[in-house]
Amino acid sequence: MTIELVPRPASMTVNSGDPFQLDDGTVLVATGPAADAAWLLHDLLRAGTGLRLPVTDTAPATGAIEFTLTGEPPAEWTTAREAYRLEITATGVRIGAAAPAGLIQAVHTLRQLLPVDTLRSVAVARAPFPLPALVIEDEPRFAWRGLMLDVARHFLPKESVLRIIDLAALHHLNVLHFHLTDDQGWRLPVPGWPKLTEISSWRTETAIGHALAKAGYDGTPHGGYYTADDLREIVAYAGYRGMTVVPEIDLPGHVRSVLAAYPELGNTGERKPVATTFGIFSEVLAPSDEALRFCRDVFDTVADIFPANFVHIGGDECPRTEWRDSPFAQEKAAELGLAGPEMLQSWFTRQYADHLAGHGRSIIGWDEILDGGAPADAVVMVWRDFAIAAKAIEKGHRVIVAPVQAAYLDYYPSDLPEEPLHIHNQITLEDIADFEPVPDGADESSLLGVQSQLWSEYLPTSRAVEYALFPRLAASAELAWSTPQVRRDHPLLERIPGHLKRLDALGVNYRPLDGPHPWQQGVPEPGPESMCRNCRPSAVKIPTCPPCEHVVEAGRVIVRPPSHD
């Protein structure tokens, strides 16, 4: 019998016995904190099976799915917290774990073991539904298994965010890194700063085509924001499924949207509109008391809405030009005893860390926070170059590996000219499946985890987001969950075709393995044929692209210097 679970469990023994038959006589047995996992399974199965499975504290002789907590729960952000044991026989299903988080991960595995039609939003098949006789002993490789979702460049409705959480949780991811602010939009309401939702959350229009080869503007306003209750709902929805929502408020750079509403927080006082194109902008916060008050108010709001013990403060792509040109910034740097205005980002980072520590939170920052020194307890999220992970580990930081080499799902999934518009470079399903996230010579325990990024500059709709995510997110989830040995012994690419049937049942707009279908293809951008894919996706590759000077190597664009945009 072939069982194609994604991610592949640490240990799975398939037995020759009869399957367990899930039907209207099945009961879910759980008490105390274990009941949350039982109710989650009840809710997830209700639609696709049509069954109303009762949750009880008394187990019958046969026909039960039992949830049991064993021993003391391990510490947070340890892999043991999500370990579980799942045993299925003809007479019943027994799930055991040391913590509720492990029981929840077992629920996601159980859903994949059922017939694919049970994943549909309404019952199309009748009970009984067989569960194969087996024993699974499972534990994730990494404690942090994340997906960063950018809703700042293109706003996603709350319902779309909830759907992505469902899909991520099914693949055993446990963190939604929620990128809520950027130059092109601000999605978080902050009491006392009403213009953030009135002005900063909307741009007048959006550039058409790639940022390096714009073809005009669409003339259509774009924006939106989540209310505080929307965000609390997202947090609770994710938590019920075993996922933590970690917000990112990108500061002190990437603040063009903020300064469109409150130009006095900037270095020049000049009011510019919310950015309508993509790239790195020179505008940064001034090192003023008022700007620092704004940041503190923002983080107070974040701490009130998001219970996660981490807050991502961005810190990436923060130009120093305005600080170097500002007499006030120069004087402030001298007053603080800094070597120069270039060190003001490190000063900002320390202010954020100290303030959030008062809320019992630790900061995460992109790897630029290492430049000039980062607070000792800061978690470093490595994106620019995989080699930076070793540097961060050497400095004693906990590290999340999220490199451009294998973790950017907004990159092109192939070099086919028919692909819809994506950002520069290319990362295939095979690239991710082959990636090893632990740097050579590093102790695996020094990594908090791994994460994939989905920047949304060129993903304006929920369907475009799903196309970029799947099936590559399945490979990302597997490298975060499964050990290298398991991945070698059970190659993901052999299991993906079967897993796509689950995505079909879920209605996911995934990219077919044989390339985009005609109705999924993007419109080629205008421009000379000498442009590289970074400037014109349908172009024939050449050694160097004259307009942007990006280097093309082995069919993929290598950007120098690297950038999110």
C-alpha positions as CSV (number, residue, x, y, z in Angstrom):
1,M,0.0,0.0,0.0
2,T,1.4,3.4,-1.0
3,I,0.9,6.3,1.5
4,E,2.1,9.6,0.2
5,L,2.2,11.9,3.2
6,V,3.7,15.4,2.8
7,P,5.8,16.1,4.8
8,R,7.0,12.5,5.3
9,P,6.9,11.4,9.0
10,A,10.1,10.5,10.9
11,S,8.9,6.9,11.2
12,M,5.9,5.1,9.6
13,T,5.2,1.4,9.7
14,V,2.3,0.2,7.6
15,N,0.7,-2.9,9.0
16,S,-1.2,-5.7,7.2
17,G,-4.3,-5.4,9.3
18,D,-7.7,-4.2,8.3
19,P,-8.2,-0.4,8.1
20,F,-10.2,1.6,10.6
21,Q,-13.6,2.6,9.2
22,L,-14.5,6.2,10.0
23,D,-18.3,6.4,10.1
24,D,-21.3,7.9,12.0
25,G,-20.5,5.5,14.9
26,T,-17.0,6.9,15.5
27,V,-16.5,9.0,18.6
28,L,-13.7,11.3,19.5
29,V,-12.4,10.8,23.0
30,A,-10.5,13.5,24.9
31,T,-10.4,15.3,28.2
32,G,-8.9,18.6,29.4
33,P,-6.4,20.4,27.1
34,A,-6.5,17.4,24.7
35,A,-10.1,18.3,23.8
36,D,-9.0,21.2,21.6
37,A,-7.4,18.7,19.1
38,A,-10.5,16.5,19.2
39,W,-12.7,19.5,18.4
40,L,-10.4,20.6,15.6
41,L,-10.7,17.2,14.0
42,H,-14.5,17.3,14.5
43,D,-14.7,20.7,12.8
44,L,-12.3,19.8,9.9
45,L,-14.1,16.6,9.1
46,R,-17.6,17.9,9.4
47,A,-17.7,19.5,5.9
48,G,-15.9,16.9,3.8
49,T,-17.4,13.8,5.4
50,G,-20.8,15.1,6.5
51,L,-20.3,13.3,9.9
52,R,-21.0,14.9,13.3
53,L,-18.5,13.0,15.4
54,P,-19.2,13.5,19.1
55,V,-16.5,14.5,21.5
56,T,-16.7,12.6,24.8
57,D,-14.5,11.7,27.8
58,T,-15.4,8.0,27.8
59,A,-14.0,5.6,25.3
60,P,-16.1,2.7,23.9
61,A,-14.6,-0.7,23.3
62,T,-14.2,0.0,19.6
63,G,-14.8,2.8,17.1
64,A,-13.0,5.6,18.9
65,I,-10.3,8.1,18.0
66,E,-8.6,8.8,21.3
67,F,-6.4,11.8,22.2
68,T,-4.1,11.5,25.1
69,L,-1.6,13.8,26.7
70,T,1.5,12.1,28.1
71,G,3.8,13.7,30.6
72,E,4.9,17.3,31.1
73,P,4.7,19.6,28.0
74,P,8.1,20.5,26.6
75,A,9.2,24.1,26.5
76,E,8.0,26.4,23.8
77,W,9.8,26.5,20.4
78,T,11.2,23.0,20.9
79,T,10.6,20.2,18.4
80,A,9.5,17.8,21.2
81,R,6.5,20.1,21.8
82,E,5.0,18.9,18.4
83,A,6.1,15.3,18.6
84,Y,3.2,12.7,18.5
85,R,2.5,9.0,18.1
86,L,-0.4,7.8,15.9
87,E,-1.6,4.2,15.9
88,I,-4.4,3.0,13.7
89,T,-5.9,-0.5,14.0
90,A,-9.2,-1.9,12.8
91,T,-10.7,-1.2,16.2
92,G,-9.6,2.3,16.9
93,V,-7.2,5.2,16.6
94,R,-4.9,6.3,19.4
95,I,-3.0,9.6,19.3
96,G,-0.6,10.5,22.1
97,A,1.6,13.5,22.6
98,A,3.4,15.4,25.4
99,A,1.7,18.7,24.4
100,P,-1.5,19.8,22.7
101,A,0.6,21.0,19.8
102,G,1.6,17.4,19.1
103,L,-2.0,16.3,19.0
104,I,-2.8,19.0,16.6
105,Q,0.0,17.9,14.2
106,A,-1.4,14.4,14.4
107,V,-4.8,15.7,13.3
108,H,-3.2,17.2,10.2
109,T,-1.5,13.9,9.4
110,L,-4.8,12.0,10.0
111,R,-6.5,14.3,7.4
112,Q,-3.9,13.3,4.8
113,L,-4.5,9.6,5.6
114,L,-8.2,9.8,4.8
115,P,-9.5,9.6,1.2
116,V,-8.9,12.9,-0.7
117,D,-12.5,13.7,-1.1
118,T,-12.8,14.3,2.7
119,L,-10.8,17.5,2.1
120,R,-13.6,19.0,0.1
121,S,-15.8,21.7,1.5
122,V,-18.9,19.5,1.3
123,A,-19.4,15.8,1.4
124,V,-19.4,14.1,-2.0
125,A,-18.6,10.6,-0.8
126,R,-20.4,8.5,1.8
127,A,-19.0,6.9,4.9
128,P,-17.3,4.7,5.9
129,F,-14.0,6.3,5.2
130,P,-11.0,4.0,5.7
131,L,-7.8,4.9,7.6
132,P,-4.9,2.5,6.9
133,A,-3.5,0.3,9.7
134,L,-0.2,1.8,10.7
135,V,2.0,3.3,13.4
136,I,3.6,6.8,13.0
137,E,6.2,8.1,15.4
138,D,6.8,11.7,14.4
139,E,8.7,14.8,15.4
140,P,9.6,17.9,13.4
141,R,13.2,18.6,12.5
142,F,12.9,22.3,13.3
143,A,10.8,24.1,15.9
144,W,10.1,27.1,13.6
145,R,8.5,26.2,10.2
146,G,7.3,29.4,8.7
147,L,5.7,31.1,5.8
148,M,6.0,34.8,5.3
149,L,3.0,36.4,3.7
150,D,3.3,39.9,2.3
151,V,0.0,41.7,2.4
152,A,1.5,45.2,2.2
153,R,2.4,45.2,-1.5
154,H,-1.0,43.7,-2.5
155,F,-3.7,43.5,0.1
156,L,-5.3,40.1,0.7
157,P,-8.8,39.9,2.2
158,K,-9.1,38.3,5.6
159,E,-10.8,35.2,4.1
160,S,-7.9,34.6,1.8
161,V,-5.5,34.8,4.7
162,L,-7.5,32.2,6.6
163,R,-7.4,29.9,3.6
164,I,-3.6,30.2,3.4
165,I,-3.4,29.3,7.1
166,D,-5.5,26.2,6.5
167,L,-3.3,25.1,3.7
168,A,-0.1,25.9,5.6
169,A,-1.3,24.0,8.7
170,L,-2.2,20.9,6.6
171,H,1.5,20.9,5.6
172,H,2.7,21.1,9.2
173,L,3.9,24.7,9.0
174,N,3.5,26.4,12.4
175,V,4.3,30.1,11.8
176,L,2.5,32.7,9.7
177,H,5.0,35.6,9.5
178,F,2.6,38.4,8.6
179,H,4.3,41.2,6.7
180,L,1.8,44.1,7.5
181,T,3.6,47.3,6.5
182,D,5.8,48.5,3.6
183,D,6.3,51.4,1.3
184,Q,3.2,50.5,-0.8
185,G,0.7,50.0,2.1
186,W,0.1,49.9,5.8
187,R,-2.4,47.3,7.1
188,L,-2.6,47.8,10.8
189,P,-4.8,50.4,12.7
190,V,-3.0,52.2,15.5
191,P,-4.9,54.2,18.1
192,G,-4.0,57.9,17.9
193,W,-2.6,57.6,14.4
194,P,-5.8,57.6,12.2
195,K,-4.1,58.6,9.0
196,L,-2.4,55.2,8.8
197,T,-5.7,53.7,7.7
198,E,-7.1,56.8,6.0
199,I,-4.0,57.5,3.9
200,S,-1.2,55.0,4.4
201,S,-3.3,52.0,3.6
202,W,-4.1,53.1,0.0
203,R,-2.1,53.9,-3.1
204,T,-3.5,55.7,-6.0
205,E,-2.4,53.1,-8.6
206,T,0.2,50.4,-9.3
207,A,2.9,50.2,-11.8
208,I,2.3,47.7,-14.6
209,G,5.1,45.2,-15.4
210,H,8.4,44.6,-13.6
211,A,9.8,47.5,-11.5
212,L,12.9,47.5,-13.8
213,A,10.8,47.7,-17.0
214,K,7.6,49.5,-16.1
215,A,4.9,49.8,-18.8
216,G,2.8,52.6,-17.2
217,Y,0.3,52.5,-14.4
218,D,-3.0,50.8,-14.0
219,G,-4.9,53.9,-12.8
220,T,-6.7,51.8,-10.1
221,P,-6.5,52.6,-6.4
222,H,-5.4,49.7,-4.3
223,G,-5.4,49.1,-0.6
224,G,-7.2,48.0,2.5
225,Y,-6.4,47.2,6.1
226,Y,-7.4,44.8,8.8
227,T,-9.3,45.9,11.9
228,A,-8.0,45.0,15.3
229,D,-10.8,42.4,15.5
230,D,-9.9,41.0,12.0
231,L,-6.3,40.5,13.2
232,R,-7.5,38.8,16.5
233,E,-9.6,36.5,14.4
234,I,-6.7,35.6,12.2
235,V,-4.6,34.9,15.3
236,A,-7.2,32.7,16.9
237,Y,-8.0,30.9,13.7
238,A,-4.3,30.1,13.2
239,G,-3.8,29.1,16.9
240,Y,-6.7,26.6,16.7
241,R,-4.8,24.9,13.9
242,G,-1.4,24.9,15.6
243,M,0.0,28.0,14.0
244,T,1.5,31.2,15.6
245,V,1.0,34.5,13.8
246,V,4.2,36.7,14.1
247,P,3.6,40.2,12.8
248,E,6.2,42.2,11.0
249,I,6.2,46.0,11.2
250,D,9.1,47.0,8.9
251,L,11.1,49.9,10.5
252,P,12.9,52.3,10.3
253,G,13.1,51.8,6.5
254,H,10.3,50.8,4.1
255,V,8.2,53.7,5.6
256,R,7.1,55.6,2.5
257,S,3.4,54.8,3.3
258,V,3.9,56.1,6.9
259,L,5.4,59.4,5.7
260,A,2.7,59.9,3.2
261,A,0.4,60.4,6.2
262,Y,2.9,61.8,8.7
263,P,5.7,63.5,6.8
264,E,6.9,65.1,10.1
265,L,8.2,61.7,11.1
266,G,10.7,61.8,8.3
267,N,14.1,63.5,7.8
268,T,13.0,66.1,5.2
269,G,9.4,66.8,6.2
270,E,8.4,66.4,2.5
271,R,5.1,64.7,1.9
272,K,5.3,62.0,-0.9
273,P,2.4,59.7,-1.8
274,V,2.2,56.0,-0.9
275,A,4.6,54.3,-3.3
276,T,3.0,53.1,-6.5
277,T,6.0,51.1,-7.8
278,F,8.4,48.6,-6.2
279,G,12.0,48.8,-5.1
280,I,14.0,50.3,-2.3
281,F,13.1,53.9,-1.3
282,S,15.4,56.4,0.4
283,E,12.9,57.5,2.9
284,V,13.5,56.4,6.5
285,L,12.3,57.6,9.9
286,A,14.1,60.5,11.6
287,P,15.8,59.7,14.9
288,S,13.4,62.1,16.6
289,D,11.4,61.8,19.8
290,E,8.2,62.0,17.8
291,A,9.2,59.2,15.4
292,L,10.2,57.0,18.4
293,R,6.9,57.7,20.1
294,F,5.2,56.6,16.9
295,C,7.2,53.3,16.9
296,R,6.3,52.7,20.5
297,D,2.6,53.3,19.9
298,V,2.8,50.8,17.0
299,F,4.5,48.2,19.0
300,D,2.1,48.7,22.0
301,T,-0.8,47.9,19.5
302,V,1.0,44.9,18.1
303,A,1.6,43.5,21.6
304,D,-2.0,44.0,22.4
305,I,-3.3,42.2,19.4
306,F,-0.7,39.5,18.8
307,P,0.1,37.1,21.7
308,A,3.2,35.6,20.0
309,N,6.4,36.0,22.0
310,F,8.2,37.3,18.9
311,V,7.7,40.5,16.9
312,H,9.5,41.0,13.6
313,I,10.8,44.5,13.3
314,G,12.0,44.3,9.7
315,G,15.2,46.2,9.5
316,D,16.0,45.3,5.9
317,E,17.0,47.6,3.1
318,C,17.3,50.7,5.2
319,P,19.3,53.3,3.2
320,R,21.5,55.8,5.3
321,T,21.4,58.6,2.7
322,E,18.8,60.8,4.5
323,W,20.6,60.4,7.8
324,R,23.9,61.3,6.3
325,D,22.4,64.4,4.7
326,S,20.4,65.5,7.8
327,P,22.1,67.9,10.2
328,F,19.6,66.8,12.9
329,A,20.5,63.1,12.3
330,Q,24.2,63.9,12.4
331,E,23.8,65.8,15.7
332,K,21.6,63.0,17.1
333,A,24.2,60.4,16.3
334,A,26.9,62.5,17.9
335,E,24.7,63.0,21.0
336,L,24.2,59.3,21.3
337,G,27.9,58.6,21.0
338,L,27.6,56.7,17.7
339,A,30.4,56.5,15.2
340,G,28.2,58.2,12.6
341,P,24.6,58.5,11.3
342,E,25.1,55.1,9.6
343,M,24.8,53.6,13.1
344,L,21.3,55.0,13.7
345,Q,19.6,51.8,12.4
346,S,21.3,49.8,15.2
347,W,20.1,52.5,17.7
348,F,16.5,52.2,16.4
349,T,16.8,48.4,16.7
350,R,17.9,48.6,20.3
351,Q,15.0,51.0,21.1
352,Y,12.5,48.5,19.6
353,A,14.0,45.6,21.5
354,D,14.0,47.4,24.8
355,H,10.4,48.5,24.4
356,L,9.1,45.2,23.3
357,A,11.0,43.5,26.1
358,G,8.7,45.4,28.4
359,H,5.8,43.5,26.8
360,G,7.6,40.2,27.3
361,R,8.5,40.0,23.6
362,S,11.7,39.3,21.7
363,I,12.6,40.8,18.3
364,I,13.3,39.1,15.0
365,G,15.0,41.1,12.3
366,W,16.2,40.5,8.8
367,D,20.0,39.9,8.7
368,E,20.8,43.6,8.1
369,I,20.3,44.1,11.9
370,L,23.7,42.4,12.3
371,D,25.4,45.4,10.6
372,G,26.5,47.6,13.5
373,G,25.5,45.0,16.1
374,A,22.2,43.6,17.1
375,P,20.8,43.0,20.6
376,A,22.1,39.7,22.0
377,D,18.7,38.1,22.3
378,A,17.6,39.1,18.8
379,V,16.7,36.3,16.4
380,V,18.3,36.8,13.0
381,M,16.3,35.9,9.9
382,V,18.9,35.3,7.2
383,W,17.8,36.2,3.7
384,R,20.5,37.9,1.7
385,D,23.0,35.1,1.6
386,F,23.0,31.6,3.1
387,A,26.6,32.2,4.4
388,I,25.3,35.0,6.7
389,A,23.6,32.2,8.8
390,A,27.0,31.0,10.0
391,K,28.0,34.6,10.9
392,A,24.9,35.1,13.0
393,I,25.4,31.7,14.7
394,E,29.0,32.6,15.5
395,K,27.8,35.8,17.2
396,G,25.5,33.8,19.4
397,H,22.1,34.6,17.8
398,R,19.3,32.2,17.2
399,V,18.8,31.9,13.5
400,I,15.9,31.4,11.1
401,V,17.2,30.3,7.6
402,A,15.2,32.0,4.9
403,P,17.6,32.6,2.0
404,V,17.0,33.8,-1.5
405,Q,18.8,30.7,-2.7
406,A,15.9,28.4,-1.8
407,A,13.1,30.2,0.2
408,Y,11.6,32.9,-2.1
409,L,8.5,31.5,-3.6
410,D,7.8,34.8,-5.4
411,Y,10.7,33.9,-7.8
412,Y,9.9,32.2,-11.1
413,P,9.1,28.4,-10.7
414,S,10.7,27.6,-14.1
415,D,12.4,29.3,-17.0
416,L,9.5,28.7,-19.3
417,P,8.6,32.0,-21.1
418,E,4.9,31.2,-20.5
419,E,5.2,31.8,-16.7
420,P,3.1,34.6,-15.3
421,L,5.0,37.6,-14.1
422,H,7.1,37.0,-11.0
423,I,10.0,38.7,-9.4
424,H,13.7,38.2,-10.5
425,N,15.5,34.8,-10.3
426,Q,14.2,31.3,-10.4
427,I,13.6,28.6,-7.7
428,T,12.1,25.3,-8.9
429,L,10.3,22.6,-6.9
430,E,13.5,20.5,-7.4
431,D,15.7,23.3,-6.0
432,I,13.7,23.3,-2.8
433,A,13.5,19.6,-2.5
434,D,17.3,19.4,-2.7
435,F,18.1,22.2,-0.3
436,E,19.9,21.6,3.0
437,P,19.1,24.4,5.4
438,V,21.9,23.8,8.0
439,P,25.1,25.6,7.0
440,D,28.2,23.4,6.7
441,G,29.9,22.9,10.0
442,A,27.0,24.5,12.0
443,D,25.3,22.8,14.9
444,E,21.7,22.1,13.9
445,S,20.5,23.1,17.3
446,S,21.6,26.7,16.6
447,L,18.8,27.0,14.1
448,L,15.5,28.0,15.5
449,G,14.0,27.0,12.1
450,V,13.4,27.6,8.5
451,Q,11.0,29.8,6.5
452,S,9.8,30.5,3.0
453,Q,8.9,34.0,1.8
454,L,6.1,35.2,-0.5
455,W,6.5,38.8,-1.4
456,S,3.5,40.0,-3.3
457,E,4.7,42.8,-5.7
458,Y,3.5,40.7,-8.7
459,L,0.9,38.6,-7.0
460,P,-2.3,40.8,-7.0
461,T,-4.9,38.1,-6.4
462,S,-5.5,35.1,-4.2
463,R,-5.2,32.8,-7.2
464,A,-1.8,34.3,-8.1
465,V,-0.7,33.7,-4.5
466,E,-1.7,30.1,-4.6
467,Y,0.0,29.6,-8.0
468,A,3.3,30.9,-6.5
469,L,2.9,28.9,-3.3
470,F,2.0,25.4,-4.6
471,P,3.4,22.9,-5.0
472,R,6.7,24.5,-3.9
473,L,5.4,25.2,-0.4
474,A,5.0,21.4,0.0
475,A,8.7,21.0,-0.6
476,S,9.5,23.9,1.8
477,A,7.3,22.3,4.5
478,E,9.1,18.9,4.0
479,L,12.6,20.3,4.4
480,A,11.4,22.0,7.6
481,W,9.8,18.9,9.1
482,S,11.6,15.8,7.8
483,T,15.2,14.7,8.4
484,P,17.7,14.6,5.6
485,Q,17.7,10.8,5.8
486,V,13.9,10.6,5.5
487,R,14.0,12.9,2.5
488,R,16.7,10.8,0.8
489,D,14.9,7.5,1.5
490,H,11.5,8.8,0.4
491,P,12.0,11.5,-2.4
492,L,9.4,14.1,-2.3
493,L,9.2,14.3,-6.1
494,E,7.9,10.7,-6.1
495,R,5.0,11.7,-3.7
496,I,4.0,15.0,-5.2
497,P,1.8,13.7,-8.0
498,G,-0.4,11.9,-5.4
499,H,-0.3,15.0,-3.1
500,L,-1.7,17.1,-5.9
501,K,-4.9,15.2,-5.7
502,R,-5.3,16.6,-2.2
503,L,-4.7,20.1,-3.6
504,D,-7.3,19.4,-6.3
505,A,-9.9,18.5,-3.7
506,L,-9.1,21.7,-1.8
507,G,-9.5,23.7,-5.0
508,V,-5.9,25.1,-4.9
509,N,-4.8,27.0,-7.9
510,Y,-1.4,25.3,-7.9
511,R,1.1,25.3,-10.8
512,P,0.9,22.1,-12.8
513,L,4.1,20.0,-12.8
514,D,4.3,20.3,-16.6
515,G,4.1,24.1,-16.6
516,P,1.5,26.8,-16.8
517,H,-1.7,26.2,-18.7
518,P,-2.7,28.8,-21.3
519,W,-5.2,30.5,-19.0
520,Q,-2.5,30.9,-16.3
521,Q,0.1,32.5,-18.5
522,G,1.0,36.1,-18.0
523,V,1.1,38.9,-20.6
524,P,4.7,39.5,-21.7
525,E,6.0,43.0,-20.8
526,P,7.0,45.3,-23.6
527,G,10.7,46.0,-24.2
528,P,13.6,45.0,-26.4
529,E,14.4,41.4,-26.9
530,S,17.8,42.0,-25.4
531,M,16.3,42.3,-21.9
532,C,16.7,39.4,-19.4
533,R,13.8,37.7,-17.7
534,N,14.1,40.1,-14.8
535,C,13.1,43.0,-17.1
536,R,11.0,41.0,-19.5
537,P,10.0,37.5,-18.6
538,S,9.5,36.2,-22.1
539,A,12.9,37.4,-23.3
540,V,15.5,35.1,-24.7
541,K,18.3,34.8,-22.1
542,I,21.6,36.6,-22.8
543,P,24.8,36.7,-20.8
544,T,24.2,40.2,-19.5
545,C,21.1,42.4,-19.6
546,P,22.1,45.9,-20.7
547,P,19.2,47.8,-18.9
548,C,19.8,46.3,-15.5
549,E,23.2,44.6,-15.7
550,H,21.9,41.5,-14.0
551,V,24.1,38.5,-14.6
552,V,22.5,35.4,-16.1
553,E,24.1,32.1,-15.1
554,A,22.8,28.7,-16.1
555,G,19.4,29.9,-17.0
556,R,18.7,31.9,-13.9
557,V,19.2,35.6,-13.1
558,I,21.6,36.3,-10.4
559,V,21.0,39.8,-8.9
560,R,23.8,42.0,-7.8
561,P,23.3,43.3,-5.2
562,P,20.5,41.1,-3.9
563,S,17.3,42.8,-3.0
564,H,13.7,41.8,-2.0
565,D,12.4,43.8,-5.0
